[in-house]
Amino acid sequence: QVTLAESGGGLVQAGDSLRLYCLASGCDISAYRMGWFRQRPGAGREFVGVITWNGDTTYAASVEGRFTTTRSNRKNTVYLQMDSLQPEDTAVYYCAAGLPTGSYESWGQGTKVTVSS
């Protein structure tokens, strides 16, 4: 069972950058697909981006070109670099782990990002 813990959230201004961290424990995540999701105030959880076991990435259209996810299997950690942040990026951000096929099986507790205008 993979346990995930996000960190790095905070309050920033529009145009700023922020880097989120997702530290995994309990299992080696090198074979896992690692996803990022967010939940904006009053909205449901939405997909942000994903990095596969071999480093391929896919992003939501709303963050493409501004957000980048990477991973360090040595550190059992996944990162989400967020640049050019906008107020509409305000949300609780979650990371999730899943095997290459199937649903995500583990979720973190989330880290809050607030972007002021």
matplotlib code that plots the C-alpha trace (Angstrom):
import matplotlib.pyplot as plt

x = [0.0, 1.4, 1.0, 1.3, 1.9, 1.8, 3.5, 4.6, 1.2, 0.8, -0.4, 1.1, 0.3, -0.8, 2.2, 4.2, 5.5, 5.1, 6.5, 4.5, 5.9, 4.4, 6.4, 5.6, 6.2, 5.5, 6.2, 8.6, 6.6, 9.0, 6.4, 3.5, 1.6, 1.5, -1.3, -2.0, -5.6, -7.1, -10.4, -11.3, -13.7, -17.2, -16.2, -15.4, -12.0, -10.4, -7.4, -4.2, -1.5, 0.1, 3.6, 3.9, 6.5, 8.7, 8.4, 5.7, 3.5, 0.0, -1.7, -5.1, -5.6, -6.0, -2.5, -0.6, 2.5, 2.4, 2.6, 5.3, 5.3, 8.6, 9.6, 12.6, 12.3, 15.4, 13.7, 10.3, 8.9, 6.9, 6.9, 4.5, 6.1, 3.5, 4.4, 2.4, -0.2, -3.6, -6.4, -8.3, -5.5, -6.6, -7.5, -6.5, -4.0, -3.8, -1.4, -2.4, -0.7, -1.9, -0.4, 0.0, -3.6, -6.6, -7.7, -5.7, -5.4, -3.8, -4.4, -2.7, -4.4, -3.9, -2.1, -3.8, -2.7, -4.2, -3.4, -4.3, -4.9]
y = [0.0, 3.4, 6.3, 9.7, 13.1, 16.3, 19.5, 22.8, 24.6, 28.2, 31.7, 33.4, 36.2, 35.9, 35.3, 33.6, 30.0, 27.2, 23.7, 20.9, 17.7, 14.3, 12.0, 8.3, 5.8, 2.1, 1.1, 1.8, 3.9, 3.4, 1.2, 3.5, 6.1, 9.2, 11.7, 15.2, 16.4, 19.5, 20.5, 24.2, 25.8, 24.6, 22.2, 18.6, 17.0, 17.5, 16.0, 18.2, 16.0, 12.6, 11.1, 7.4, 5.0, 5.8, 9.5, 10.3, 13.2, 14.4, 17.6, 19.2, 21.9, 24.5, 24.0, 22.8, 24.9, 26.3, 23.2, 20.4, 17.2, 15.2, 12.3, 11.1, 7.3, 7.4, 9.8, 8.2, 11.6, 13.3, 17.0, 19.5, 22.7, 25.4, 28.6, 31.7, 30.9, 32.5, 33.0, 30.2, 27.8, 28.2, 24.7, 21.8, 19.8, 16.0, 13.4, 9.8, 6.6, 3.8, 0.9, 1.4, 0.1, 0.6, 3.2, 5.2, 3.2, 5.7, 9.4, 12.0, 14.3, 17.3, 20.6, 24.0, 26.5, 30.0, 32.5, 36.1, 38.6]
z = [0.0, -1.1, 1.3, -0.3, 1.4, -0.6, 0.5, -0.9, -1.1, 0.1, -0.8, -3.8, -6.2, -9.8, -12.0, -9.3, -9.3, -6.8, -6.6, -5.0, -3.7, -3.3, -1.1, -1.3, 1.4, 2.0, -1.5, -4.4, -6.9, -9.8, -11.6, -10.8, -12.8, -10.7, -11.2, -10.0, -9.4, -7.9, -6.3, -6.7, -4.2, -4.8, -7.6, -8.0, -8.3, -11.7, -13.5, -13.7, -15.1, -14.9, -15.3, -16.3, -15.0, -18.0, -17.7, -20.3, -19.3, -20.1, -18.9, -18.7, -21.3, -18.6, -17.3, -20.4, -20.9, -17.3, -15.2, -15.3, -13.4, -12.9, -10.7, -8.8, -8.3, -6.2, -3.8, -4.2, -4.9, -7.6, -8.3, -9.8, -10.9, -11.4, -13.2, -14.2, -11.6, -11.9, -9.4, -11.1, -10.1, -6.5, -5.2, -3.0, -5.0, -4.6, -5.9, -6.6, -7.4, -9.7, -11.6, -15.4, -16.0, -13.9, -11.4, -8.9, -5.7, -3.3, -2.7, -0.6, 1.8, -0.4, -0.2, -0.5, -3.1, -3.1, -5.8, -5.2, -8.0]

ax = plt.figure().add_subplot(projection="3d")
ax.plot(x, y, z, "-o")
ax.set_aspect("equal")
plt.show()
